[in-house]
Amino acid sequence: MFLFVIILYIIVIFFESVPLLKEKNNGKIIFYFSLITFSMIISIMLTLGVQLPSPSNGIKNIVISIFGKMD
């Protein structure tokens, strides 16, 4: 499964990055590669069985700090 994820990401990176590289827009290129790298790391960790924390508690704390606790 690990190799399957790597192969899929290589295919996606190849087909999606060619038009970006032709545009020569450095901001878009950096943004794209940072997002794809982040998602690839998370996908690899999930295929290796690493338990990732849920972001729901952090989101809940942010909402409560903005709006206050509603009963």
C-alpha positions in Angstrom: 0.0 0.0 0.0 2.9 2.3 0.8 4.3 2.0 -2.7 0.9 2.5 -4.2 0.5 5.8 -2.5 4.0 6.9 -3.6 3.3 5.9 -7.2 0.0 7.7 -7.3 1.6 10.9 -5.9 4.4 10.8 -8.4 1.8 10.5 -11.2 -0.3 13.3 -9.8 2.7 15.6 -9.3 3.9 14.9 -12.9 0.7 15.7 -14.6 -0.3 18.7 -12.4 3.1 20.3 -12.1 3.9 20.5 -15.9 1.4 23.3 -16.6 2.5 25.2 -13.4 6.2 25.0 -14.4 5.3 26.3 -17.9 3.6 29.3 -16.3 6.7 30.1 -14.3 4.7 31.6 -11.5 6.9 30.9 -8.5 4.2 31.7 -5.9 1.8 29.1 -7.3 4.6 26.5 -7.7 5.7 26.9 -4.0 2.1 26.8 -2.8 1.3 23.7 -4.8 4.4 21.8 -3.8 4.0 22.7 -0.1 0.4 21.5 -0.1 1.1 18.3 -2.1 4.1 17.5 0.2 1.9 18.0 3.3 -0.8 15.8 2.0 1.7 13.1 0.9 3.2 13.0 4.4 -0.2 12.6 5.9 -1.1 9.8 3.4 2.1 8.0 4.0 1.6 8.2 7.8 -1.9 6.8 7.5 -0.8 3.9 5.3 1.9 3.0 7.9 -0.7 2.9 10.6 0.2 6.0 12.5 -2.7 7.3 14.6 -3.1 11.0 13.8 -4.9 13.3 16.3 -8.3 14.6 15.3 -8.5 18.3 14.8 -12.0 18.5 16.1 -10.9 19.4 19.7 -8.8 22.3 18.5 -11.6 23.6 16.3 -14.1 23.3 19.2 -11.8 25.3 21.5 -11.3 28.0 18.9 -15.1 28.3 18.3 -15.8 28.4 22.1 -13.1 31.1 22.5 -14.7 33.2 19.8 -18.4 32.7 20.6 -18.3 31.6 24.2 -19.9 28.4 25.6 -23.5 28.0 24.5 -25.8 25.9 26.7 
